[in-house]
Amino acid sequence: MALHELCVPLIVLSALGLIHAIPVPPALAAPWPGFRWSYLVIGIGLLYYARLSLPLALGMAPVLLAMAVVLEAVRRAGLPLAMLSLGLFVLAWIGQFVGHGIEGRRPSFFKDLQFLLIGPLWVLGGLYRRLGLRY
């Protein structure tokens, strides 16, 4: 369980990092300075989460915003964002599968790929439950 709570957010961060690293064509960047593809993915993701649970979507918004800020800081610092994200992605997935091995359960996304999108809400829902918040 603890590995999931660590690895799921790292998978989200690294996946967003890979998307954030995709160059934006100059024609698209001109009308929207500072636009990154990850911002579009975050917006679509939050709309999807809001359809499932508004309280969880509202909880995910600052988390995803913080991730976007970190990714942009890494990109602006000139660090190899794509390579760092890819490495983190691989390590976090290894951690996920180790966690599933310890639990003795198959990952739920093997049954339905939607669980890949819902995983971050599952982790946030666990935090809400521990804090006594309803969602």
Biotite code that builds the C-alpha atoms (Angstrom):
import biotite.structure as struc

atoms = struc.array([
    struc.Atom([0.000, 0.000, 0.000], chain_id="A", res_id=1, res_name="MET", atom_name="CA", element="C"),
    struc.Atom([2.756, 2.462, 0.915], chain_id="A", res_id=2, res_name="ALA", atom_name="CA", element="C"),
    struc.Atom([4.565, 1.706, -2.344], chain_id="A", res_id=3, res_name="LEU", atom_name="CA", element="C"),
    struc.Atom([1.403, 2.544, -4.279], chain_id="A", res_id=4, res_name="HIS", atom_name="CA", element="C"),
    struc.Atom([1.018, 5.831, -2.416], chain_id="A", res_id=5, res_name="GLU", atom_name="CA", element="C"),
    struc.Atom([4.574, 6.716, -3.398], chain_id="A", res_id=6, res_name="LEU", atom_name="CA", element="C"),
    struc.Atom([4.731, 5.251, -6.894], chain_id="A", res_id=7, res_name="CYS", atom_name="CA", element="C"),
    struc.Atom([1.357, 6.360, -8.308], chain_id="A", res_id=8, res_name="VAL", atom_name="CA", element="C"),
    struc.Atom([2.147, 10.086, -7.898], chain_id="A", res_id=9, res_name="PRO", atom_name="CA", element="C"),
    struc.Atom([5.661, 9.501, -9.261], chain_id="A", res_id=10, res_name="LEU", atom_name="CA", element="C"),
    struc.Atom([4.196, 7.771, -12.313], chain_id="A", res_id=11, res_name="ILE", atom_name="CA", element="C"),
    struc.Atom([1.864, 10.727, -12.866], chain_id="A", res_id=12, res_name="VAL", atom_name="CA", element="C"),
    struc.Atom([4.742, 13.198, -12.438], chain_id="A", res_id=13, res_name="LEU", atom_name="CA", element="C"),
    struc.Atom([7.013, 11.285, -14.805], chain_id="A", res_id=14, res_name="SER", atom_name="CA", element="C"),
    struc.Atom([4.297, 10.783, -17.449], chain_id="A", res_id=15, res_name="ALA", atom_name="CA", element="C"),
    struc.Atom([3.513, 14.502, -17.316], chain_id="A", res_id=16, res_name="LEU", atom_name="CA", element="C"),
    struc.Atom([7.257, 15.176, -17.517], chain_id="A", res_id=17, res_name="GLY", atom_name="CA", element="C"),
    struc.Atom([7.530, 13.172, -20.725], chain_id="A", res_id=18, res_name="LEU", atom_name="CA", element="C"),
    struc.Atom([4.614, 15.138, -22.193], chain_id="A", res_id=19, res_name="ILE", atom_name="CA", element="C"),
    struc.Atom([5.984, 18.450, -20.849], chain_id="A", res_id=20, res_name="HIS", atom_name="CA", element="C"),
    struc.Atom([9.257, 17.776, -22.672], chain_id="A", res_id=21, res_name="ALA", atom_name="CA", element="C"),
    struc.Atom([7.564, 17.576, -26.096], chain_id="A", res_id=22, res_name="ILE", atom_name="CA", element="C"),
    struc.Atom([8.479, 20.747, -27.996], chain_id="A", res_id=23, res_name="PRO", atom_name="CA", element="C"),
    struc.Atom([5.673, 23.154, -28.835], chain_id="A", res_id=24, res_name="VAL", atom_name="CA", element="C"),
    struc.Atom([5.710, 24.343, -32.464], chain_id="A", res_id=25, res_name="PRO", atom_name="CA", element="C"),
    struc.Atom([6.531, 28.063, -32.772], chain_id="A", res_id=26, res_name="PRO", atom_name="CA", element="C"),
    struc.Atom([3.220, 28.766, -34.529], chain_id="A", res_id=27, res_name="ALA", atom_name="CA", element="C"),
    struc.Atom([1.346, 27.419, -31.509], chain_id="A", res_id=28, res_name="LEU", atom_name="CA", element="C"),
    struc.Atom([3.695, 28.968, -28.958], chain_id="A", res_id=29, res_name="ALA", atom_name="CA", element="C"),
    struc.Atom([3.322, 32.473, -30.416], chain_id="A", res_id=30, res_name="ALA", atom_name="CA", element="C"),
    struc.Atom([-0.305, 33.067, -29.391], chain_id="A", res_id=31, res_name="PRO", atom_name="CA", element="C"),
    struc.Atom([0.170, 31.226, -26.069], chain_id="A", res_id=32, res_name="TRP", atom_name="CA", element="C"),
    struc.Atom([3.620, 31.968, -24.653], chain_id="A", res_id=33, res_name="PRO", atom_name="CA", element="C"),
    struc.Atom([4.641, 29.393, -22.092], chain_id="A", res_id=34, res_name="GLY", atom_name="CA", element="C"),
    struc.Atom([2.189, 26.764, -23.364], chain_id="A", res_id=35, res_name="PHE", atom_name="CA", element="C"),
    struc.Atom([3.258, 23.162, -22.763], chain_id="A", res_id=36, res_name="ARG", atom_name="CA", element="C"),
    struc.Atom([1.390, 20.026, -23.877], chain_id="A", res_id=37, res_name="TRP", atom_name="CA", element="C"),
    struc.Atom([1.230, 18.814, -20.282], chain_id="A", res_id=38, res_name="SER", atom_name="CA", element="C"),
    struc.Atom([-1.038, 21.754, -19.402], chain_id="A", res_id=39, res_name="TYR", atom_name="CA", element="C"),
    struc.Atom([-3.584, 20.536, -21.932], chain_id="A", res_id=40, res_name="LEU", atom_name="CA", element="C"),
    struc.Atom([-3.358, 16.980, -20.550], chain_id="A", res_id=41, res_name="VAL", atom_name="CA", element="C"),
    struc.Atom([-3.803, 18.277, -16.985], chain_id="A", res_id=42, res_name="ILE", atom_name="CA", element="C"),
    struc.Atom([-6.877, 20.272, -18.012], chain_id="A", res_id=43, res_name="GLY", atom_name="CA", element="C"),
    struc.Atom([-8.472, 17.294, -19.762], chain_id="A", res_id=44, res_name="ILE", atom_name="CA", element="C"),
    struc.Atom([-7.577, 15.064, -16.819], chain_id="A", res_id=45, res_name="GLY", atom_name="CA", element="C"),
    struc.Atom([-9.199, 17.429, -14.328], chain_id="A", res_id=46, res_name="LEU", atom_name="CA", element="C"),
    struc.Atom([-12.369, 17.557, -16.434], chain_id="A", res_id=47, res_name="LEU", atom_name="CA", element="C"),
    struc.Atom([-12.451, 13.749, -16.444], chain_id="A", res_id=48, res_name="TYR", atom_name="CA", element="C"),
    struc.Atom([-11.874, 13.624, -12.681], chain_id="A", res_id=49, res_name="TYR", atom_name="CA", element="C"),
    struc.Atom([-14.617, 16.227, -12.111], chain_id="A", res_id=50, res_name="ALA", atom_name="CA", element="C"),
    struc.Atom([-17.071, 13.936, -13.910], chain_id="A", res_id=51, res_name="ARG", atom_name="CA", element="C"),
    struc.Atom([-16.144, 11.164, -11.459], chain_id="A", res_id=52, res_name="LEU", atom_name="CA", element="C"),
    struc.Atom([-15.911, 13.193, -8.240], chain_id="A", res_id=53, res_name="SER", atom_name="CA", element="C"),
    struc.Atom([-15.773, 16.968, -7.882], chain_id="A", res_id=54, res_name="LEU", atom_name="CA", element="C"),
    struc.Atom([-14.175, 16.830, -4.389], chain_id="A", res_id=55, res_name="PRO", atom_name="CA", element="C"),
    struc.Atom([-11.406, 14.549, -5.665], chain_id="A", res_id=56, res_name="LEU", atom_name="CA", element="C"),
    struc.Atom([-10.898, 16.702, -8.774], chain_id="A", res_id=57, res_name="ALA", atom_name="CA", element="C"),
    struc.Atom([-10.566, 19.766, -6.549], chain_id="A", res_id=58, res_name="LEU", atom_name="CA", element="C"),
    struc.Atom([-7.992, 17.878, -4.487], chain_id="A", res_id=59, res_name="GLY", atom_name="CA", element="C"),
    struc.Atom([-6.068, 16.824, -7.597], chain_id="A", res_id=60, res_name="MET", atom_name="CA", element="C"),
    struc.Atom([-5.941, 20.361, -9.017], chain_id="A", res_id=61, res_name="ALA", atom_name="CA", element="C"),
    struc.Atom([-3.280, 21.732, -6.639], chain_id="A", res_id=62, res_name="PRO", atom_name="CA", element="C"),
    struc.Atom([-1.295, 18.487, -6.858], chain_id="A", res_id=63, res_name="VAL", atom_name="CA", element="C"),
    struc.Atom([-1.207, 18.621, -10.644], chain_id="A", res_id=64, res_name="LEU", atom_name="CA", element="C"),
    struc.Atom([-0.469, 22.348, -10.586], chain_id="A", res_id=65, res_name="LEU", atom_name="CA", element="C"),
    struc.Atom([2.497, 21.731, -8.274], chain_id="A", res_id=66, res_name="ALA", atom_name="CA", element="C"),
    struc.Atom([3.730, 18.998, -10.619], chain_id="A", res_id=67, res_name="MET", atom_name="CA", element="C"),
    struc.Atom([3.484, 21.388, -13.584], chain_id="A", res_id=68, res_name="ALA", atom_name="CA", element="C"),
    struc.Atom([5.466, 24.039, -11.687], chain_id="A", res_id=69, res_name="VAL", atom_name="CA", element="C"),
    struc.Atom([8.198, 21.523, -10.824], chain_id="A", res_id=70, res_name="VAL", atom_name="CA", element="C"),
    struc.Atom([8.382, 20.247, -14.402], chain_id="A", res_id=71, res_name="LEU", atom_name="CA", element="C"),
    struc.Atom([8.633, 23.747, -15.824], chain_id="A", res_id=72, res_name="GLU", atom_name="CA", element="C"),
    struc.Atom([11.375, 24.609, -13.325], chain_id="A", res_id=73, res_name="ALA", atom_name="CA", element="C"),
    struc.Atom([13.337, 21.515, -14.370], chain_id="A", res_id=74, res_name="VAL", atom_name="CA", element="C"),
    struc.Atom([12.861, 22.369, -18.062], chain_id="A", res_id=75, res_name="ARG", atom_name="CA", element="C"),
    struc.Atom([13.927, 26.007, -17.569], chain_id="A", res_id=76, res_name="ARG", atom_name="CA", element="C"),
    struc.Atom([16.968, 24.881, -15.594], chain_id="A", res_id=77, res_name="ALA", atom_name="CA", element="C"),
    struc.Atom([18.130, 23.099, -18.740], chain_id="A", res_id=78, res_name="GLY", atom_name="CA", element="C"),
    struc.Atom([18.062, 19.664, -17.141], chain_id="A", res_id=79, res_name="LEU", atom_name="CA", element="C"),
    struc.Atom([17.252, 16.682, -19.378], chain_id="A", res_id=80, res_name="PRO", atom_name="CA", element="C"),
    struc.Atom([13.547, 16.554, -18.505], chain_id="A", res_id=81, res_name="LEU", atom_name="CA", element="C"),
    struc.Atom([12.668, 13.723, -20.888], chain_id="A", res_id=82, res_name="ALA", atom_name="CA", element="C"),
    struc.Atom([15.489, 11.478, -19.654], chain_id="A", res_id=83, res_name="MET", atom_name="CA", element="C"),
    struc.Atom([14.825, 12.244, -15.986], chain_id="A", res_id=84, res_name="LEU", atom_name="CA", element="C"),
    struc.Atom([11.123, 11.576, -16.501], chain_id="A", res_id=85, res_name="SER", atom_name="CA", element="C"),
    struc.Atom([11.771, 8.325, -18.341], chain_id="A", res_id=86, res_name="LEU", atom_name="CA", element="C"),
    struc.Atom([14.087, 7.093, -15.584], chain_id="A", res_id=87, res_name="GLY", atom_name="CA", element="C"),
    struc.Atom([11.604, 8.027, -12.888], chain_id="A", res_id=88, res_name="LEU", atom_name="CA", element="C"),
    struc.Atom([8.781, 6.391, -14.878], chain_id="A", res_id=89, res_name="PHE", atom_name="CA", element="C"),
    struc.Atom([10.670, 3.083, -15.066], chain_id="A", res_id=90, res_name="VAL", atom_name="CA", element="C"),
    struc.Atom([11.667, 3.135, -11.382], chain_id="A", res_id=91, res_name="LEU", atom_name="CA", element="C"),
    struc.Atom([8.147, 4.022, -10.243], chain_id="A", res_id=92, res_name="ALA", atom_name="CA", element="C"),
    struc.Atom([6.626, 1.183, -12.293], chain_id="A", res_id=93, res_name="TRP", atom_name="CA", element="C"),
    struc.Atom([9.153, -1.235, -10.837], chain_id="A", res_id=94, res_name="ILE", atom_name="CA", element="C"),
    struc.Atom([8.028, -0.059, -7.395], chain_id="A", res_id=95, res_name="GLY", atom_name="CA", element="C"),
    struc.Atom([4.380, -0.566, -8.394], chain_id="A", res_id=96, res_name="GLN", atom_name="CA", element="C"),
    struc.Atom([5.001, -4.150, -9.465], chain_id="A", res_id=97, res_name="PHE", atom_name="CA", element="C"),
    struc.Atom([7.062, -4.869, -6.347], chain_id="A", res_id=98, res_name="VAL", atom_name="CA", element="C"),
    struc.Atom([4.106, -3.582, -4.307], chain_id="A", res_id=99, res_name="GLY", atom_name="CA", element="C"),
    struc.Atom([1.720, -5.829, -6.199], chain_id="A", res_id=100, res_name="HIS", atom_name="CA", element="C"),
    struc.Atom([4.083, -8.748, -5.657], chain_id="A", res_id=101, res_name="GLY", atom_name="CA", element="C"),
    struc.Atom([4.101, -8.098, -1.907], chain_id="A", res_id=102, res_name="ILE", atom_name="CA", element="C"),
    struc.Atom([0.295, -7.882, -1.907], chain_id="A", res_id=103, res_name="GLU", atom_name="CA", element="C"),
    struc.Atom([-0.005, -10.996, -4.049], chain_id="A", res_id=104, res_name="GLY", atom_name="CA", element="C"),
    struc.Atom([-2.542, -9.231, -6.290], chain_id="A", res_id=105, res_name="ARG", atom_name="CA", element="C"),
    struc.Atom([-2.507, -8.433, -9.971], chain_id="A", res_id=106, res_name="ARG", atom_name="CA", element="C"),
    struc.Atom([-2.676, -4.745, -10.939], chain_id="A", res_id=107, res_name="PRO", atom_name="CA", element="C"),
    struc.Atom([-6.301, -3.750, -11.534], chain_id="A", res_id=108, res_name="SER", atom_name="CA", element="C"),
    struc.Atom([-5.460, -2.065, -14.835], chain_id="A", res_id=109, res_name="PHE", atom_name="CA", element="C"),
    struc.Atom([-4.845, -5.531, -16.292], chain_id="A", res_id=110, res_name="PHE", atom_name="CA", element="C"),
    struc.Atom([-8.650, -5.892, -16.196], chain_id="A", res_id=111, res_name="LYS", atom_name="CA", element="C"),
    struc.Atom([-9.524, -2.365, -17.345], chain_id="A", res_id=112, res_name="ASP", atom_name="CA", element="C"),
    struc.Atom([-7.142, 0.311, -18.627], chain_id="A", res_id=113, res_name="LEU", atom_name="CA", element="C"),
    struc.Atom([-9.349, 3.020, -17.075], chain_id="A", res_id=114, res_name="GLN", atom_name="CA", element="C"),
    struc.Atom([-7.788, 2.087, -13.734], chain_id="A", res_id=115, res_name="PHE", atom_name="CA", element="C"),
    struc.Atom([-4.564, 3.718, -14.950], chain_id="A", res_id=116, res_name="LEU", atom_name="CA", element="C"),
    struc.Atom([-6.432, 7.034, -15.013], chain_id="A", res_id=117, res_name="LEU", atom_name="CA", element="C"),
    struc.Atom([-8.246, 6.389, -11.741], chain_id="A", res_id=118, res_name="ILE", atom_name="CA", element="C"),
    struc.Atom([-5.139, 5.345, -9.787], chain_id="A", res_id=119, res_name="GLY", atom_name="CA", element="C"),
    struc.Atom([-4.276, 8.895, -8.683], chain_id="A", res_id=120, res_name="PRO", atom_name="CA", element="C"),
    struc.Atom([-7.858, 9.390, -7.428], chain_id="A", res_id=121, res_name="LEU", atom_name="CA", element="C"),
    struc.Atom([-7.621, 6.107, -5.529], chain_id="A", res_id=122, res_name="TRP", atom_name="CA", element="C"),
    struc.Atom([-4.499, 7.363, -3.730], chain_id="A", res_id=123, res_name="VAL", atom_name="CA", element="C"),
    struc.Atom([-6.106, 10.749, -3.008], chain_id="A", res_id=124, res_name="LEU", atom_name="CA", element="C"),
    struc.Atom([-9.286, 8.992, -1.836], chain_id="A", res_id=125, res_name="GLY", atom_name="CA", element="C"),
    struc.Atom([-7.209, 7.074, 0.702], chain_id="A", res_id=126, res_name="GLY", atom_name="CA", element="C"),
    struc.Atom([-5.818, 10.350, 2.017], chain_id="A", res_id=127, res_name="LEU", atom_name="CA", element="C"),
    struc.Atom([-9.337, 11.822, 2.195], chain_id="A", res_id=128, res_name="TYR", atom_name="CA", element="C"),
    struc.Atom([-10.517, 8.783, 4.204], chain_id="A", res_id=129, res_name="ARG", atom_name="CA", element="C"),
    struc.Atom([-7.618, 9.107, 6.670], chain_id="A", res_id=130, res_name="ARG", atom_name="CA", element="C"),
    struc.Atom([-8.449, 12.796, 7.102], chain_id="A", res_id=131, res_name="LEU", atom_name="CA", element="C"),
    struc.Atom([-12.153, 12.033, 7.558], chain_id="A", res_id=132, res_name="GLY", atom_name="CA", element="C"),
    struc.Atom([-13.147, 13.919, 4.398], chain_id="A", res_id=133, res_name="LEU", atom_name="CA", element="C"),
    struc.Atom([-16.082, 12.837, 2.277], chain_id="A", res_id=134, res_name="ARG", atom_name="CA", element="C"),
    struc.Atom([-15.926, 12.528, -1.457], chain_id="A", res_id=135, res_name="TYR", atom_name="CA", element="C"),
])
